[in-house]
Structure formats: C-alpha cells, structure tokens
C-alpha cells in the first residue's frame, strides 16, 4: 500500500475515533451522510423556489461581432451560481433539537429543550449548563460540523448538481443526488422519508406550567 493511502486510512481512523469520543463524552452526534444530503437538498430546493418567478433575461457573450446569447434567468447558469452561493453558510441557522431522535433533530428555530430552560430561567430557576446563557444559541459542534460536511458534499458532487439542474429537473432532486449518488443503500437513505411534522403532546392531568419551585437550581 502506498504511503498516501496509508495516511488516508490513518486519518479516517483518527476521525472515526475522535467522533466516537465526542459522542461518548459530550453527547455529540454528528450528521450522517443522509442527514447532510437531506438538509442540503431542502435548502437548495427552497432557494430555487424563491427565484422561480423571476422573468429576467440573462445576456452572455463578449464578442463585438456576434450578438449576445440570451437565456431566461430561471434556466441560466447565473441562477444556479446564486442558489449555491452561501448555501453551506445557511447551515449555521440550524439548531440541534436533542428532544428528537431522527433527522428532524436538525431544524431551524430554537429547540424545545432550550425554550423550556429559558422559561425556567425567566421564572427564577437557576439553570446550570456549564456555559453562559448568552452562548446557549451559538452553533453547536454538530452544526459547525454540518457546515463542513455540506462544503465537502458540494465539492464532491458539484458536477452531479449541475447535471440535475441543466438536464434532469423532472426528477426529484433528493432522489437524483442522495439516493442514486451520495448514499449507497436503501438503509442509508432512510432519513429521506422521515417527516418533520411536529407532534403535539397533550399535557397529562395535574401537570403544571412550572413543575419546579422558584429559585431551585437545575444542573444538566
């Protein structure tokens, strides 16, 4: 085996071990390939939808002797470039919702856990998470890693994304990219069918809005 191949195997082993360490010690669980691809395709499709009603015409070409080529914006390369621009940065708007166990644990908005904790703080309960309250909503290790994973996916599958955009938009993007290219088996693609619908839970009888007495300290 070549030296570079050995080094690659070593890095893979180190990353796997460090990821396991992070999860075991700190409860950190990084996004799977399925979760990364699912979130990426959702963001991509959402940005495409935002620009779907633009009627501008894009002119390309720099020759003085030939007429510039005119293309509808919705079919142009410019639209694709603008859609991909900053798409991985948008991952930082997500939060980890630790009360969920499936791929919907990655979602925008404050998690129910932190909403509850902030509610307790507002009622005078001392909550000790080991970090200052002003840092509660800062991107977690999972979220910053999600951004890195998104960047790697974009780099590795840029040609496939372009192929779908220019030639295969009749096919669902998540199927084209995730099921057929990024993921290797149906089992790996399981998260693509998970619903993000929130289930409403009814409060049990006798449950109060403030189950903890005022000024009691909560440690997590």
N, C-alpha and C positions, 0 to 999 in steps of 0.2 A: 504494500500500500504506500502511495506517495506521501511525502511529508505534509503537503497541504491537505490531503484527505484525512490524515491522522489528526491534524489540527482542527479540522472541521468537526470531526467526531468528538474531539475533546470539548470544543465549545458547546456543542449540542448537549453533551453530558453535564457540563457545568451549569448551563441554563436550566436544564431539567431539574437538577439537584437544588439550585437556588430557588426555583419556582415552588418546589415541594417544601423547602424550608420556609419560604414566605407564607405559604398557606398554612403550614402546621403551627408556626409560631405566632403569626399575626392574623390568621383567618382570611388571608388574601387569596382570592381565586381569580386568576386572570381569565380573560375571554378566550373561549375556544375558537378554532378556525370558523366554525359555523356561526358563532355569535358575531364575530368580526365581519364576516361576509354579509350576514343578515342586516346588521346595522348600516354597513356601507351602502348596500343596495337600497335600503329605505331612504337614506339621506340623498343618494344620487337621484332616485325617482322623485323625491319631494322637490329638489331643486329644478329638475326638468319640468315638473308640473308648474312651478312658479313662472317659468319663461315660455310656457306652451302657447300663450295667447299673443305673443309679440308678433307684429306683422312687418317688422323692418326687413329691408333687403340689404344684404352684405355684398359689397363690391370688392373683388380681389384682383390682383394683377398689377404689374408695374410697367408694362411695355407702353411706350409712347405711340407705337404704330398699331397696336391691337386694342380693341375695346375691352374694358374691364369685365371680368366674369361676374355675373350677378347671381346670388344664391339667397333663397329665403332664409332668414335668421334661424327658424326652427329646424332647418336641415343643415345648418352650417357648422363648420369646424369651430367657429368662434363660440357658438353656444356650448359645445362640448367642453372647450377650454374653460369657459366661465363656470360651468357646472362643477368641474373637477377642482377648480381653484378654491382652496380653503376647506375642502370637504373633510379632510382629516382633522383640521383645526376645530371643526364643529363637534368632534367627539368630546371635547372638553366641556361641552354644555350638558353632557350626560352626568348622571349620578348613579351610584350603586344603591339599589334598594334591597338591602340584606334580608328583608322580611319575605322576599320572593326566592324561589329556588330554581326557576327556569331562566330562559334567556331574557325574559322581561325584567330581570334584575337590573339590566342596563336600560335606563329610561331617563328622559329629561324631567326636570322638576325635582323638588325636594322629596326625599324618601319619607315614608310614613313613620319610620323609626325616628328620624330627626325632627319631624313635625311634633311627634309625641314628646320627645325630650325637651324641645323648646317650649312646648306647652307647660311642662312641669316646671321649667326654669321661671316662666312668667308667673307661676303660682307660688314661687318661693322655695321650690325644692332644689336643693343643691345637687347638681349632676356632675360627676367627675369622670370624664372620658380619658383623662391623661393628656389632653390637648386643650388649648384655649378655645372658648366658644366661637371666637371670630374665625377660627380655622375649620369649623365643622363643615362648611360648604365648599372648602377648597377641593380641587380634584384629588381623588384618592389614587393609590398606587395602581389599582385596576384601570382607572380612567386614563391616567397618563400612559400606561402600557397599551391601552386600547388605541390611542392616537398613534403610537409607534407601530402597532400591528396593522393599522389602517394604511400607513405610509408604505409598509412592506407589501401589502396586498396590491396597492395601486402601482407600485413599481414593477411587481412581478406579473401583473395581468393587464397592464395598460393596453397592449395590442388587442386583447380579447374584448376589453371595454369599448375600444374604438370599432372593432368588428361588429359588436352588437349595435352600437349607435348608428353606424352607416348602413348596415346590411341586414340586421335581424331584429328590428324593433317589434315585429309581430309576435315575437316570443317573449315570455315573461323574463325580465332581467335577472331575477334571483335564480330562476331555473337555468338560464343560459350561463351565468357566471358561477354561481355557487354549486348547484347540483352537478353540472357537467364538467366543471373545470377545477374549482378550488377544492371541493370535497371529493373524497374517494369512494364513499359508500353511502347507502341509504341511512345507515345508522348515524354516520357523521352529520347528515343533513337533517336530523330530527328536529333541531331547533327552528327550522324554517317554517314549520307548521304550528308552532306554539302561538297561542293568541295573547294579545296584550290587553285584553279586556279586563277591567278591574272587577273583581268580585266583591260585592257589597256584603259585609258581615253584620248581622244583627247583633246588637248588644244583648247579652244574656240578662235575665231578670236579676235585679239587685245590683247591677254594675253601675258605678258612678263615673262621672267625668273626671273626677280627681281621686283615684284609688289610693294615692299616697298622701299622708298627712303633710301639712305645711312645714317647711324648713327641714324635712328629712333629707338626708344625703343619699344619693343614688350613685353607685360605682359600677361601671361597666368595663 
